[in-house]
Amino acid sequence: MKFLLKDCHISLANALRRIMISDVPTMAIDLVFINDNSSVLHDEFLAHRLGLLPFKSDTVDNYEFFRECSCKPSCHKCSVEFNLRETAMDDMKDITTDHINSNNIENPTKPVKYLNAEGNEEDPILIVKLAKAQKIDVQCIVRKGTGKEHAKWSPVSTVAVQQLPKIDFDADKLKVLSPDQLVEVCNVCPSKVYGYDAEKNTLDIENLGECMQCHECTQVMTEYGREDLLKVSLHPDQFLFTVESTGSLPPEEIVSKAFNILIDRFSDLSQKTETSDIIMEDD
């Protein structure tokens, strides 16, 4: 998902990026009880792989953070229980996220399933391979958390932010250059930002967001002695975001929740500032 954020300072754009990474809550395996494990993976290795599996977190707001819950060690208010009990009988067996079963079938919290570009379901995530007669018997407790506590709770695989490129030129003035010169300006750009309009003998901007400020185009213009015709810079208050979700939450929901968290923090800061001013006036 990509979106453009306008009319804000770079500090706010970075704050939004950091909140999406570390403060939007999701569900993930937090406790693993291994009753039996004869696979090639050590218990710690197996528990680590299970902990990093992404879970659907559409209902994450229905749960409490386990540190704020009065139960010990878990209850239905703060966690969901799963089990993984598989044995390889006659041949090698792939154990995947499809083998993780919830103790509550109706619970929507479950391992993420991915779809390819055609909309078809991809293969589930491989956890471990069992050889003949090997088995695992594991109980997992899924809890609510944030990426600030551990990366397994981060809802995004990456959030990239870049200042929106700004390219200024006058299409009419570019006509003083020959078609070959304009085509050279297009071809020298490694990101293919420009397109050549043969009918009007000028440049078109086709992929503005792909500009990486290499200034190859302006160097060519300088060689032609017409550096005044093309200027490349950055918008100081416009930022292009690229958000890639792990699948636990839709990217649109991640962005929306991040904005709400940021607004709540500003509101809290404003209230504390007003309270501080009142105390100082009393003193």
LOZA-170317 format. One record per residue (C-alpha): residue in one letter; x negated, y negated, z negated. Coordinates in pm, 1 decimal. Example, Ala and Ser with C-alpha at 12.3 -4.5 7.8 and 13.67 -1.06 7.14 Angstrom:
# LOZA-170317
nuro r: A; c1: -1230.0; c2: 450.0; c3: -780.0
nuro r: S; c1: -1367.0; c2: 106.0; c3: -714.0
This chain:
# LOZA-170317
nuro r: M; c1: 0.0; c2: 0.0; c3: 0.0
nuro r: K; c1: -121.8; c2: -350.4; c3: 86.9
nuro r: F; c1: 18.1; c2: -684.8; c3: -24.1
nuro r: L; c1: -88.6; c2: -1049.0; c3: -21.8
nuro r: L; c1: -99.5; c2: -1255.6; c3: -341.7
nuro r: K; c1: -87.8; c2: -1631.1; c3: -280.3
nuro r: D; c1: -134.0; c2: -1952.0; c3: -479.9
nuro r: C; c1: -323.0; c2: -1812.9; c3: -777.0
nuro r: H; c1: -673.8; c2: -1827.5; c3: -924.2
nuro r: I; c1: -916.9; c2: -1541.9; c3: -869.6
nuro r: S; c1: -914.4; c2: -1468.0; c3: -1243.7
nuro r: L; c1: -543.0; c2: -1385.1; c3: -1229.0
nuro r: A; c1: -591.5; c2: -1161.5; c3: -925.8
nuro r: N; c1: -865.7; c2: -972.5; c3: -1109.0
nuro r: A; c1: -653.4; c2: -947.6; c3: -1424.0
nuro r: L; c1: -374.0; c2: -789.9; c3: -1219.1
nuro r: R; c1: -621.1; c2: -543.4; c3: -1066.0
nuro r: R; c1: -756.1; c2: -441.2; c3: -1407.4
nuro r: I; c1: -405.4; c2: -395.1; c3: -1550.1
nuro r: M; c1: -308.9; c2: -162.7; c3: -1264.8
nuro r: I; c1: -616.1; c2: 48.9; c3: -1335.3
nuro r: S; c1: -611.6; c2: 61.5; c3: -1715.2
nuro r: D; c1: -280.2; c2: -53.8; c3: -1864.7
nuro r: V; c1: 8.4; c2: 96.4; c3: -1665.1
nuro r: P; c1: 109.8; c2: 411.5; c3: -1860.5
nuro r: T; c1: 151.5; c2: 756.3; c3: -1705.5
nuro r: M; c1: 180.4; c2: 1118.2; c3: -1821.9
nuro r: A; c1: -113.9; c2: 1361.0; c3: -1830.3
nuro r: I; c1: -223.9; c2: 1675.8; c3: -2010.4
nuro r: D; c1: -381.6; c2: 1573.3; c3: -2340.0
nuro r: L; c1: -389.2; c2: 1892.0; c3: -2548.9
nuro r: V; c1: -485.3; c2: 2236.8; c3: -2420.3
nuro r: F; c1: -449.9; c2: 2553.1; c3: -2631.4
nuro r: I; c1: -636.2; c2: 2841.0; c3: -2465.7
nuro r: N; c1: -507.0; c2: 3177.3; c3: -2587.3
nuro r: D; c1: -695.6; c2: 3382.4; c3: -2327.6
nuro r: N; c1: -941.3; c2: 3292.2; c3: -2052.6
nuro r: S; c1: -1147.2; c2: 3554.5; c3: -1870.4
nuro r: S; c1: -1199.4; c2: 3341.0; c3: -1557.8
nuro r: V; c1: -1537.8; c2: 3215.9; c3: -1437.4
nuro r: L; c1: -1468.4; c2: 2873.3; c3: -1589.4
nuro r: H; c1: -1561.9; c2: 2801.8; c3: -1949.3
nuro r: D; c1: -1278.6; c2: 2691.9; c3: -2179.0
nuro r: E; c1: -1403.3; c2: 2331.2; c3: -2181.9
nuro r: F; c1: -1434.2; c2: 2324.0; c3: -1802.8
nuro r: L; c1: -1083.1; c2: 2464.1; c3: -1759.8
nuro r: A; c1: -936.5; c2: 2215.7; c3: -2009.9
nuro r: H; c1: -1110.2; c2: 1927.2; c3: -1831.8
nuro r: R; c1: -969.3; c2: 2030.3; c3: -1492.1
nuro r: L; c1: -619.5; c2: 2059.2; c3: -1637.7
nuro r: G; c1: -646.7; c2: 1717.6; c3: -1802.5
nuro r: L; c1: -726.1; c2: 1545.2; c3: -1472.0
nuro r: L; c1: -421.2; c2: 1682.8; c3: -1288.7
nuro r: P; c1: -176.8; c2: 1402.2; c3: -1194.2
nuro r: F; c1: 182.0; c2: 1439.9; c3: -1320.3
nuro r: K; c1: 497.9; c2: 1273.6; c3: -1195.5
nuro r: S; c1: 561.4; c2: 987.3; c3: -1435.8
nuro r: D; c1: 889.6; c2: 835.7; c3: -1318.3
nuro r: T; c1: 1036.4; c2: 882.1; c3: -1667.3
nuro r: V; c1: 726.1; c2: 770.1; c3: -1859.8
nuro r: D; c1: 919.1; c2: 481.9; c3: -2019.5
nuro r: N; c1: 1144.0; c2: 737.9; c3: -2194.1
nuro r: Y; c1: 850.8; c2: 859.6; c3: -2405.1
nuro r: E; c1: 664.3; c2: 704.8; c3: -2694.7
nuro r: F; c1: 287.2; c2: 684.2; c3: -2723.0
nuro r: F; c1: 183.7; c2: 981.7; c3: -2934.8
nuro r: R; c1: -8.9; c2: 755.8; c3: -3176.3
nuro r: E; c1: 312.9; c2: 567.1; c3: -3247.0
nuro r: C; c1: 520.2; c2: 882.0; c3: -3296.5
nuro r: S; c1: 568.4; c2: 1022.3; c3: -3646.3
nuro r: C; c1: 551.5; c2: 1386.7; c3: -3536.3
nuro r: K; c1: 255.6; c2: 1625.9; c3: -3573.3
nuro r: P; c1: 122.1; c2: 1733.7; c3: -3329.4
nuro r: S; c1: 403.3; c2: 1679.5; c3: -3075.7
nuro r: C; c1: 777.9; c2: 1650.3; c3: -3022.4
nuro r: H; c1: 1022.4; c2: 1586.6; c3: -2737.5
nuro r: K; c1: 1001.4; c2: 1210.1; c3: -2797.8
nuro r: C; c1: 632.7; c2: 1185.2; c3: -2710.3
nuro r: S; c1: 534.6; c2: 1495.3; c3: -2516.2
nuro r: V; c1: 628.0; c2: 1773.6; c3: -2275.4
nuro r: E; c1: 505.0; c2: 2130.7; c3: -2313.6
nuro r: F; c1: 383.1; c2: 2347.4; c3: -2026.1
nuro r: N; c1: 234.0; c2: 2695.1; c3: -2002.0
nuro r: L; c1: 0.7; c2: 2864.3; c3: -1757.0
nuro r: R; c1: 0.9; c2: 3245.0; c3: -1779.0
nuro r: E; c1: -137.2; c2: 3430.5; c3: -1478.9
nuro r: T; c1: -320.9; c2: 3758.5; c3: -1414.0
nuro r: A; c1: -496.0; c2: 3881.0; c3: -1098.1
nuro r: M; c1: -375.3; c2: 4237.3; c3: -1059.8
nuro r: D; c1: -529.6; c2: 4392.6; c3: -746.1
nuro r: D; c1: -717.5; c2: 4114.9; c3: -568.0
nuro r: M; c1: -849.1; c2: 3760.9; c3: -607.5
nuro r: K; c1: -576.4; c2: 3510.1; c3: -694.3
nuro r: D; c1: -570.0; c2: 3130.6; c3: -654.0
nuro r: I; c1: -424.0; c2: 2955.8; c3: -958.8
nuro r: T; c1: -275.2; c2: 2620.1; c3: -860.2
nuro r: T; c1: -47.7; c2: 2352.8; c3: -999.9
nuro r: D; c1: 248.9; c2: 2560.3; c3: -875.8
nuro r: H; c1: 173.9; c2: 2808.3; c3: -1156.0
nuro r: I; c1: 214.0; c2: 2545.7; c3: -1430.5
nuro r: N; c1: 560.5; c2: 2596.2; c3: -1580.2
nuro r: S; c1: 752.0; c2: 2362.5; c3: -1806.2
nuro r: N; c1: 924.2; c2: 2491.0; c3: -2117.4
nuro r: N; c1: 1213.4; c2: 2264.7; c3: -2010.8
nuro r: I; c1: 1303.8; c2: 2339.3; c3: -1647.8
nuro r: E; c1: 1520.4; c2: 2026.9; c3: -1616.2
nuro r: N; c1: 1239.5; c2: 1791.9; c3: -1720.4
nuro r: P; c1: 1129.6; c2: 1577.5; c3: -1420.6
nuro r: T; c1: 771.9; c2: 1553.4; c3: -1550.2
nuro r: K; c1: 571.2; c2: 1801.5; c3: -1342.6
nuro r: P; c1: 249.2; c2: 1820.2; c3: -1140.1
nuro r: V; c1: 239.6; c2: 1593.0; c3: -836.5
nuro r: K; c1: 308.6; c2: 1739.8; c3: -493.1
nuro r: Y; c1: 156.1; c2: 1556.0; c3: -197.4
nuro r: L; c1: 296.7; c2: 1506.3; c3: 151.7
nuro r: N; c1: 90.8; c2: 1466.7; c3: 468.0
nuro r: A; c1: 142.8; c2: 1205.9; c3: 740.2
nuro r: E; c1: 412.7; c2: 1421.4; c3: 903.0
nuro r: G; c1: 606.6; c2: 1443.8; c3: 577.1
nuro r: N; c1: 522.2; c2: 1810.4; c3: 515.8
nuro r: E; c1: 421.2; c2: 1931.0; c3: 172.0
nuro r: E; c1: 47.8; c2: 1992.2; c3: 132.1
nuro r: D; c1: -112.4; c2: 2282.0; c3: -53.2
nuro r: P; c1: -100.5; c2: 2248.2; c3: -433.2
nuro r: I; c1: -413.7; c2: 2153.6; c3: -627.4
nuro r: L; c1: -642.5; c2: 2448.6; c3: -696.0
nuro r: I; c1: -727.2; c2: 2496.0; c3: -1064.1
nuro r: V; c1: -927.9; c2: 2819.5; c3: -1068.5
nuro r: K; c1: -974.7; c2: 3146.7; c3: -878.1
nuro r: L; c1: -918.5; c2: 3469.8; c3: -1069.0
nuro r: A; c1: -1096.5; c2: 3791.8; c3: -973.8
nuro r: K; c1: -934.1; c2: 4130.8; c3: -1019.1
nuro r: A; c1: -820.9; c2: 4192.4; c3: -1379.2
nuro r: Q; c1: -903.8; c2: 3838.2; c3: -1489.4
nuro r: K; c1: -635.0; c2: 3629.9; c3: -1656.4
nuro r: I; c1: -561.9; c2: 3298.9; c3: -1824.0
nuro r: D; c1: -305.2; c2: 3216.2; c3: -2089.4
nuro r: V; c1: -290.5; c2: 2844.4; c3: -2164.6
nuro r: Q; c1: -45.2; c2: 2611.7; c3: -2338.0
nuro r: C; c1: -59.8; c2: 2244.2; c3: -2233.0
nuro r: I; c1: 92.3; c2: 1937.5; c3: -2396.0
nuro r: V; c1: 151.5; c2: 1639.2; c3: -2166.7
nuro r: R; c1: 150.1; c2: 1296.5; c3: -2332.4
nuro r: K; c1: 192.0; c2: 932.4; c3: -2241.2
nuro r: G; c1: -121.4; c2: 720.6; c3: -2221.6
nuro r: T; c1: -311.2; c2: 452.4; c3: -2028.8
nuro r: G; c1: -630.9; c2: 443.0; c3: -1827.0
nuro r: K; c1: -788.3; c2: 231.5; c3: -2101.2
nuro r: E; c1: -792.6; c2: 545.7; c3: -2319.1
nuro r: H; c1: -897.9; c2: 790.2; c3: -2046.5
nuro r: A; c1: -917.9; c2: 785.1; c3: -1666.4
nuro r: K; c1: -672.6; c2: 1078.1; c3: -1641.7
nuro r: W; c1: -391.3; c2: 836.2; c3: -1731.4
nuro r: S; c1: -481.9; c2: 581.0; c3: -1462.8
nuro r: P; c1: -202.1; c2: 569.2; c3: -1201.6
nuro r: V; c1: -435.4; c2: 461.0; c3: -919.7
nuro r: S; c1: -728.6; c2: 618.1; c3: -743.1
nuro r: T; c1: -845.4; c2: 272.1; c3: -635.9
nuro r: V; c1: -735.5; c2: -91.5; c3: -635.3
nuro r: A; c1: -930.7; c2: -316.3; c3: -399.7
nuro r: V; c1: -900.7; c2: -695.7; c3: -397.6
nuro r: Q; c1: -1051.1; c2: -930.3; c3: -142.6
nuro r: Q; c1: -1009.3; c2: -1297.0; c3: -70.9
nuro r: L; c1: -814.0; c2: -1340.0; c3: 249.2
nuro r: P; c1: -1045.3; c2: -1442.3; c3: 535.2
nuro r: K; c1: -982.9; c2: -1779.7; c3: 698.7
nuro r: I; c1: -1071.0; c2: -1825.6; c3: 1066.9
nuro r: D; c1: -1026.4; c2: -2170.3; c3: 1220.4
nuro r: F; c1: -1043.8; c2: -2244.2; c3: 1591.2
nuro r: D; c1: -857.7; c2: -2446.1; c3: 1851.9
nuro r: A; c1: -737.7; c2: -2218.2; c3: 2130.3
nuro r: D; c1: -742.0; c2: -2500.3; c3: 2384.9
nuro r: K; c1: -1100.0; c2: -2602.7; c3: 2302.4
nuro r: L; c1: -1218.3; c2: -2242.4; c3: 2342.2
nuro r: K; c1: -1129.9; c2: -2265.6; c3: 2710.3
nuro r: V; c1: -1458.6; c2: -2448.1; c3: 2770.1
nuro r: L; c1: -1626.9; c2: -2108.6; c3: 2727.9
nuro r: S; c1: -1637.2; c2: -1858.9; c3: 3010.7
nuro r: P; c1: -1435.9; c2: -1533.2; c3: 2994.2
nuro r: D; c1: -1759.2; c2: -1335.7; c3: 2954.8
nuro r: Q; c1: -1862.4; c2: -1547.8; c3: 2657.3
nuro r: L; c1: -1525.1; c2: -1500.8; c3: 2484.5
nuro r: V; c1: -1534.7; c2: -1126.2; c3: 2548.0
nuro r: E; c1: -1882.3; c2: -1123.4; c3: 2391.6
nuro r: V; c1: -1740.8; c2: -1292.4; c3: 2079.5
nuro r: C; c1: -1475.9; c2: -1017.5; c3: 2059.6
nuro r: N; c1: -1721.0; c2: -732.2; c3: 2114.1
nuro r: V; c1: -1983.3; c2: -853.2; c3: 1867.6
nuro r: C; c1: -1734.3; c2: -830.5; c3: 1576.3
nuro r: P; c1: -1784.0; c2: -487.5; c3: 1408.1
nuro r: S; c1: -1434.5; c2: -498.6; c3: 1254.4
nuro r: K; c1: -1257.5; c2: -583.1; c3: 1582.6
nuro r: V; c1: -1087.5; c2: -887.4; c3: 1431.8
nuro r: Y; c1: -1049.3; c2: -1067.8; c3: 1765.1
nuro r: G; c1: -870.2; c2: -993.2; c3: 2086.6
nuro r: Y; c1: -921.7; c2: -1163.2; c3: 2422.6
nuro r: D; c1: -622.9; c2: -1324.2; c3: 2597.2
nuro r: A; c1: -722.9; c2: -1313.6; c3: 2964.3
nuro r: E; c1: -417.0; c2: -1507.0; c3: 3078.4
nuro r: K; c1: -491.1; c2: -1807.5; c3: 2854.1
nuro r: N; c1: -870.2; c2: -1751.5; c3: 2843.8
nuro r: T; c1: -881.7; c2: -1776.2; c3: 2464.9
nuro r: L; c1: -910.8; c2: -1565.2; c3: 2148.9
nuro r: D; c1: -636.7; c2: -1402.6; c3: 1942.1
nuro r: I; c1: -675.0; c2: -1289.0; c3: 1581.0
nuro r: E; c1: -552.7; c2: -928.7; c3: 1570.4
nuro r: N; c1: -692.2; c2: -791.8; c3: 1241.6
nuro r: L; c1: -753.3; c2: -1081.7; c3: 1004.6
nuro r: G; c1: -761.2; c2: -860.2; c3: 694.8
nuro r: E; c1: -1047.4; c2: -655.4; c3: 840.3
nuro r: C; c1: -1288.3; c2: -952.7; c3: 854.2
nuro r: M; c1: -1589.2; c2: -880.7; c3: 631.6
nuro r: Q; c1: -1759.5; c2: -1219.9; c3: 660.9
nuro r: C; c1: -2052.7; c2: -1088.6; c3: 863.7
nuro r: H; c1: -2052.1; c2: -1411.8; c3: 1071.8
nuro r: E; c1: -2161.9; c2: -1230.9; c3: 1387.1
nuro r: C; c1: -1902.4; c2: -1431.5; c3: 1580.0
nuro r: T; c1: -2027.1; c2: -1768.3; c3: 1452.5
nuro r: Q; c1: -2386.8; c2: -1671.5; c3: 1533.3
nuro r: V; c1: -2285.8; c2: -1605.5; c3: 1894.1
nuro r: M; c1: -2112.2; c2: -1943.3; c3: 1904.6
nuro r: T; c1: -2430.5; c2: -2104.6; c3: 1772.5
nuro r: E; c1: -2627.8; c2: -1939.9; c3: 2053.0
nuro r: Y; c1: -2384.2; c2: -2094.7; c3: 2300.2
nuro r: G; c1: -2437.7; c2: -2433.2; c3: 2132.5
nuro r: R; c1: -2069.3; c2: -2452.1; c3: 2032.6
nuro r: E; c1: -2075.8; c2: -2368.3; c3: 1661.3
nuro r: D; c1: -1812.2; c2: -2637.6; c3: 1607.7
nuro r: L; c1: -1546.8; c2: -2430.8; c3: 1786.6
nuro r: L; c1: -1521.2; c2: -2144.0; c3: 1534.3
nuro r: K; c1: -1532.7; c2: -2154.5; c3: 1153.8
nuro r: V; c1: -1514.5; c2: -1847.2; c3: 927.1
nuro r: S; c1: -1453.3; c2: -1884.2; c3: 552.1
nuro r: L; c1: -1230.6; c2: -1755.0; c3: 269.4
nuro r: H; c1: -897.4; c2: -1874.2; c3: 131.1
nuro r: P; c1: -970.5; c2: -1970.6; c3: -232.0
nuro r: D; c1: -620.2; c2: -1881.9; c3: -354.9
nuro r: Q; c1: -504.9; c2: -1591.5; c3: -135.3
nuro r: F; c1: -594.7; c2: -1230.3; c3: -213.8
nuro r: L; c1: -533.7; c2: -910.1; c3: -21.9
nuro r: F; c1: -467.0; c2: -607.4; c3: -245.8
nuro r: T; c1: -501.9; c2: -244.7; c3: -142.9
nuro r: V; c1: -342.2; c2: -5.1; c3: -392.0
nuro r: E; c1: -381.8; c2: 373.6; c3: -367.8
nuro r: S; c1: -172.0; c2: 575.7; c3: -611.8
nuro r: T; c1: -267.3; c2: 914.6; c3: -754.2
nuro r: G; c1: 94.0; c2: 1015.0; c3: -692.5
nuro r: S; c1: 205.7; c2: 983.1; c3: -1054.5
nuro r: L; c1: 392.0; c2: 660.4; c3: -971.9
nuro r: P; c1: 483.9; c2: 491.9; c3: -641.0
nuro r: P; c1: 242.3; c2: 204.5; c3: -565.8
nuro r: E; c1: 531.9; c2: -44.6; c3: -561.0
nuro r: E; c1: 624.7; c2: 54.9; c3: -916.3
nuro r: I; c1: 262.4; c2: 31.0; c3: -1030.7
nuro r: V; c1: 239.8; c2: -326.8; c3: -900.4
nuro r: S; c1: 575.5; c2: -421.5; c3: -1053.7
nuro r: K; c1: 481.6; c2: -282.1; c3: -1395.6
nuro r: A; c1: 141.8; c2: -453.0; c3: -1381.7
nuro r: F; c1: 308.7; c2: -789.0; c3: -1317.1
nuro r: N; c1: 547.6; c2: -733.1; c3: -1609.6
nuro r: I; c1: 258.7; c2: -644.4; c3: -1842.8
nuro r: L; c1: 68.7; c2: -955.2; c3: -1733.1
nuro r: I; c1: 373.4; c2: -1177.4; c3: -1788.2
nuro r: D; c1: 431.5; c2: -1025.8; c3: -2134.8
nuro r: R; c1: 70.9; c2: -1097.7; c3: -2230.7
nuro r: F; c1: 96.4; c2: -1458.5; c3: -2120.1
nuro r: S; c1: 421.0; c2: -1491.6; c3: -2315.8
nuro r: D; c1: 257.4; c2: -1342.7; c3: -2626.2
nuro r: L; c1: -42.1; c2: -1574.6; c3: -2587.5
nuro r: S; c1: 187.9; c2: -1875.6; c3: -2550.1
nuro r: Q; c1: 378.9; c2: -1786.4; c3: -2867.2
nuro r: K; c1: 58.7; c2: -1737.5; c3: -3068.0
nuro r: T; c1: -78.8; c2: -2067.5; c3: -2938.8
nuro r: E; c1: 236.3; c2: -2252.4; c3: -3044.1
nuro r: T; c1: 221.1; c2: -2090.0; c3: -3389.7
nuro r: S; c1: -144.3; c2: -2188.0; c3: -3421.7
nuro r: D; c1: -63.9; c2: -2549.6; c3: -3332.0
nuro r: I; c1: 206.8; c2: -2562.6; c3: -3600.0
nuro r: I; c1: -33.7; c2: -2430.1; c3: -3867.0
nuro r: M; c1: -299.6; c2: -2684.4; c3: -3768.4
nuro r: E; c1: -47.3; c2: -2969.0; c3: -3790.1
nuro r: D; c1: 54.9; c2: -2857.3; c3: -4139.9
nuro r: D; c1: -308.6; c2: -2856.1; c3: -4250.8
